[in-house]
């Protein structure tokens, strides 16, 4: 079983940056598609960004495109989410997820079979 542990969340002022990290256990990380999702209070979990295992192709939700950047370091078994120009509406619990089959649609919750516990991001106005 793959374990995912997020870090880097916290309180930041609107307009500021924050970088999240997600460390994965196991030796097959480099073959997983990885993604970040978020869930705000009272709302459903939503897709934020994803990165493919083979060519590192990236995908973003329209709401974060141009502000967020997902990347991965396979040597460190870690995926990152660099968040810039943060807005109060970005406030949520951010979770990373792994698609071990690397075959599903990148923006669907059901594609991912391993999840981290999440890290809180709060953006003050």
HUHUMO-V85879 format. One record per backbone hydrogen bond with DSSP energy under -0.5 kcal/mol. NH is the residue of the N-H (numbers start at 0). CO is the residue of the C=O. E is the energy in kcal/mol with one decimal. If there is no record, write none. Layout:
# HUHUMO-V85879
NH_CO_E + NH_CO_E
This chain:
# HUHUMO-V85879
4_22_-2.2 + 6_20_-2.2 + 9_119_-0.9 + 11_121_-2.6 + 13_123_-2.6 + 14_85_-3.1 + 15_12_-2.2 + 17_82_-2.2 + 19_80_-2.6 + 20_6_-2.7 + 21_78_-1.9 + 22_4_-2.6 + 23_76_-3.0 + 24_2_-1.9 + 30_27_-2.2 + 31_28_-2.2 + 32_98_-1.5 + 33_50_-2.3 + 34_96_-2.1 + 35_48_-3.0 + 36_94_-2.9 + 37_45_-2.4 + 38_92_-1.9 + 42_39_-2.3 + 45_37_-3.3 + 47_35_-2.4 + 48_35_-1.6 + 49_58_-2.1 + 50_33_-2.9 + 51_56_-2.6 + 58_49_-2.1 + 60_47_-2.5 + 63_60_-1.5 + 64_60_-1.1 + 66_63_-2.4 + 67_63_-2.3 + 68_81_-2.4 + 70_79_-1.6 + 72_77_-3.0 + 75_72_-1.1 + 76_73_-0.6 + 77_72_-1.9 + 78_21_-2.1 + 79_70_-2.9 + 80_19_-2.2 + 81_68_-3.0 + 82_17_-3.2 + 82_80_-0.6 + 83_66_-1.8 + 83_81_-0.5 + 84_14_-0.6 + 85_15_-1.9 + 89_86_-2.4 + 90_87_-1.7 + 91_120_-2.0 + 92_38_-2.3 + 93_91_-0.6 + 93_118_-3.0 + 94_36_-2.7 + 96_34_-2.4 + 97_113_-2.3 + 98_32_-2.9 + 99_97_-0.7 + 101_98_-0.8 + 107_104_-1.4 + 110_107_-1.2 + 111_108_-1.5 + 112_97_-1.8 + 113_97_-1.4 + 115_95_-2.1 + 116_3_-0.6 + 118_93_-2.2 + 120_91_-2.7 + 121_9_-2.8 + 123_11_-2.4 + 123_121_-0.6
